[in-house]
Amino acid sequence: MVFDCGVWCAKYLLCIFNFIFFVLGTIIFGVGLWLAVDKHSLIALLKLVESDNIEKFTQPQVIEQLAYVLLVIGAIMFFMSFLGYLGAMRESRCLLSTYGTFLILLLIAEIVAGGLAAFYKDKVRSESKNFLQTTITSYSIGENVDATSLMWNQLMSNFGCCGINDYHDFDASAAWQASKGNRTIPEACCMLKEVSKLLPRDEDCVTNPSDSNSYYKKGCYEVFADWLIAQRELIIAVIVVGIVHLILIILAFALCKAFAKYNDMRL
């Protein structure tokens, strides 16, 4: 079918966008599937931990939950992009209208979720803190360290914070109580001279923490929340995704109308 320049550009622009999302969705789904089936080899390949300790870092449910999240996100991206690409290439009004409708529903869901999060921000804050509290209850050091503990060590050492609200949060962890010895805080809560090895500047920091040698009173929740707000790139990325979302909806329904017009002209 022969189209004018505008329809031709819209058709192939939609194809290009959806091909990119198709590739990204396939990669995300593949990583999620790999993580669900054989997390040991993926972690070893990415060299997230030492090979001798892989078994310790692949037990918590957080790894499995991450795999399922990646599978869902990848599957949605795969399905939606395939539908849009196929609809544009085959010039199918049915596929394009279905694709556009799904995009509208997805956009509405995103807006509603964002609105609810803003309206119930105190509830969201409380629930997110409760979730973090469930992860810190298994925090440990030494030979019993696991993936959750590693995550907390990375978070605290890189953001200069300690616990969720402060160092008292670790009291809820039986593993920490059993392994801490004479420590008051973990090494990751100290001001470090070597972050990769969690080496404190002050050797007395873990037993006698103070404002001058540690972050023991500085909770990670507030620090991380402030960091997210300060990330202009993240805000720009959200705006760009929203604009692309709207563009795809407009292109899908514009092509539906254009294809209907050309079909009527042929009759």
Secondary structure, 3 states (H helix, E strand, C coil): CCCCHHHHHHHHHHHHHHHHHHHHHHHHHHHHHHHHHCHHHHHHHHCCCCHHHHHHHCCCHHHHHHHHHHHHHHHHHHHHHHHHHHHHHCCCHHHHHHHHHHHHHHHHHHHHHHHHHHHCHHHHHHHHHHHHHHHHCCCCCHHHCCHHHHHHHHHHHHHCCCCCCCHHHHHHCHHHHHHCCCCCCCHHHECEEEHHHCEECCCCCCCCCCCCCECCCCCHHHHHHHHHHHCHHHHHHHHHHHHHHHHHHHHHHHHHHHHHHHHHHHC
